[in-house]
Amino acid sequence: MLTRLQSLFNPLRIKIPFLLDVVIVSDPDQIKQIEASGCVERLHAYDSRSLPWWVRLYFRATKFYDDSRELWFLPFESASDPSYPPRRSYLEKRVATGYTEEDVKSIADLLRSDASDQALAHEMVQVVNRRFFVQDIPLHITKAAKGTLQSVREAVFPWKYVRARACIRQVMDYCEQTLPQGVHLLDSGHNIGEVVQATAKGLRSLKDNLQDPVEEVFTAHPPTPQSTRIVTKPTRFDGLLLLPTSVGQTVVLYNIGKAATKTHDLHFTFGAGGPERLCVFKDFFLAFTHDLQRELSETKPGAPDLAS
Ligand code: HEM
């Protein structure tokens, strides 16, 4: 009886007719099963205007969607979209230009001196984004990038929502004025916010767990908590749901962060549990944090703090 009751909430379906239909999945095997089912797709597989109202409302205040230019960040595009391969390949090439020993040292210095979150994020933004913008990102833009929404819960506070909309506009206008012609504005613009909101936090987790391998640190403290899909076929996902999904309306929310913590599998830190479409930044991030860990570990206890 208890097992049957638990299975009713696992995955959890929240369905309010004509308003909302969401399936929240935290179990790692269920995430993999749904991802492999052939019944879900990336949100922008559908035209933005036909997506559920709350999806448009929420995402237009995040770093993932610019509704005025009608641009979505790459993970939201179907792999069958003709723009997908060249966009992925452009990002891969830019990320492959790597980082320098100086980059590692400057972040290590900030961590050692317990610099503010803002100073740390701003410096890391330069390390990641110089390759896209060919110039340093100004402080007011990294500050703005922090203000976009990071969870649906935040969207219910009108002042946060209005501020988030202003922030995404500010970041995207900067991208338009600064990026070289032909570069996808949101694929690059997103990366400022991603570093400010997720990567910088990850660096602190690393410092607090210097003795653990980076793979362990970033599965125990995954920077990305969730990813979303939209349903493309009516299905009960082989009995996981009581009622079938609605095409183009049911949204699946994978709790990949929880799955990473449970499985210690980096495929959940940087993807949806499998090797397909993993984060373009994964290898850079792991190599960088590995070097950073070495640099931080080499600091002799009691050595003078040069950064302060
Ligand atoms: C530590 C920080 C980061 C984490 C934990 C992270 C995590 C993720 C995750 C979980 C996905 C899969 C999303 C999904 O399946 O819906 C993803 C996709 C992606 N990420 Fe990251 N990300 C990080 C930083 C970045 C940065 C800085 C960049 C750009 C330089 C980036 C570029 C991408 C791209 C382009 C994809 C889409 C890959 C594809 O669909 O082919 N990520 N990331």
Boltz pocket constraint, residues with backbone or C-beta under 6 A from the ligand:
constraints:
  - pocket:
      binder: B
      contacts: [[A, 74], [A, 75], [A, 76], [A, 77], [A, 88], [A, 91], [A, 95], [A, 128], [A, 187], [A, 191], [A, 194], [A, 195], [A, 198], [A, 199], [A, 202], [A, 222], [A, 223], [A, 224], [A, 226], [A, 227], [A, 228], [A, 256], [A, 268], [A, 269], [A, 270], [A, 271], [A, 272], [A, 277], [A, 278], [A, 279], [A, 280], [A, 281], [A, 285]]
      max_distance: 6.0
